[in-house]
Amino acid sequence: MGARFGARAAILVETTLLRRRAADKLAGLGDISDWLFTDEALQQATAASVARHRARRLAGLLVHDVTCSIGTELAALRSTVSRVVGSDIDPVRLKMARHNLGAPDGGVDLCRADALHPVTRDAAVVVDPARRSSGRRRFNPADYQPGLGSLLDTYRGRDLVVKCSPGIDFDHVGRLGFDGEIEVTSYCGSVREACLWSAGLAGRDVRRRASVLDRGGQVTQITSAEPDDCPVRPAGRWIIDPDGAIVRAGLVRHYGARHGLWQLDPDIAYLSGDRLPPGERGFEVLEQLAFDERRLRQALTRLDCGALEILVRGVGVDPDMLRRRLRLRGSRPLSVVIARIGSGAASRATAFVCRSLGVTPGYADGDY
Ligand SMILES: C[S@@+](CC[C@H](N)C(=O)[O-])C[C@H]1O[C@@H](n2cnc3c(N)ncnc32)[C@H](O)[C@@H]1O
């Protein structure tokens, strides 16, 4: 290969490897077999399923992606919106986007521009600021490129969508003057992003939304506009660990209310119920005991437990260390849910030994 392609051999090898990595992450955007990437651009690219979900929400609008990079979101947007414009400050990425989208004939207008100096007037603006540079993540929204505060100031009064880190401090976003909807999205059980939708694009009375995407393209959504009457009661037949997007969006009670579930504790995100919500993975309670390693080992041994899945909330337990110390030798796969139940002096760590049933979440690679 070196003899045939000379100095370009290394780039060809890298491009081939990046195309292989992209095949899974960007599946669903059409034929990407001849796309160009850099390693960092591929890491930063929005996973296709999430990009397509966002594109569906923007269907029919005129949209400008002002940090378009190599064109992933544009590829999703062009099949739903009325017209789409892309720009980026990086000339190399823009050239890659041109190639990837078949521009100028690929249904997308592209130009080089700084997102903080708007070049369109009436379009809804989509921004995915860089949160990673030279392999390092930037957690402070002021360090995003462009910074979140500057973006919100630049586009105040316009329809704006900003993809942010799922861990972003929602109160901080409010202090920057954002008063729209925050949507937390997960894909195959892994929380991918928190997306800000300005008031004009937000759902009616919606301040928070959780969107749970599965591999088959199904989307389950729950919003803060729904009722949140969710009582606190002892465990019923099932314990449910809601999807991370629901927990992160603060919509556990809303989810519980929708499905007739109850909380085990007002401060713990586990829900319980006598019926499983459709498509939900559940933990059927076999035994409940005060959490104590010796008693837990006895119970698990009696139940012939081998492989053990450990879920913990509100208790300082390292699941891997605990699993090693338990030294289980049985044949039956079981789960244990450990949670602090109750408050103050009455609070106690409780273990629920369970049999798990239903959809097992998969974990997607790559995005941040
Ligand atoms: C996280 S990437 C966007 C990824 C894109 N959404 C995708 O799915 O492929 C962030 C992009 O913002 C661009 N960028 C950073 N600062 C910018 C600025 N001031 N104006 C325009 N683009 C900027 C970077 O060049 C980079 O391509």
The ligand as a Gaussian input file, in Angstrom:
#p B3LYP/6-31G(d) Opt

LIG

0 1
 C      -19.654000      19.434000      17.898000
 S      -19.200000      19.965000      16.311000
 C      -20.705000      19.914000      15.444000
 C      -21.028000      18.516000      15.010000
 C      -22.220000      18.425000      14.090000
 N      -23.455000      18.795000      14.731000
 C      -22.354000      17.000000      13.566000
 O      -23.282000      16.304000      13.968000
 O      -21.490000      16.584000      12.800000
 C      -18.928000      21.651000      16.594000
 C      -18.550000      22.470000      15.365000
 O      -18.578000      23.856000      15.740000
 C      -17.642000      24.524000      14.930000
 N      -17.402000      25.839000      15.539000
 C      -16.720000      26.144000      16.666000
 N      -16.776000      27.474000      16.879000
 C      -17.529000      27.998000      15.890000
 C      -17.972000      29.316000      15.576000
 N      -17.654000      30.361000      16.325000
 N      -18.735000      29.473000      14.487000
 C      -19.075000      28.428000      13.684000
 N      -18.675000      27.177000      13.928000
 C      -17.921000      26.961000      15.031000
 C      -16.454000      23.578000      14.907000
 O      -15.614000      23.873000      13.798000
 C      -17.139000      22.221000      14.819000
 O      -17.227000      21.805000      13.490000

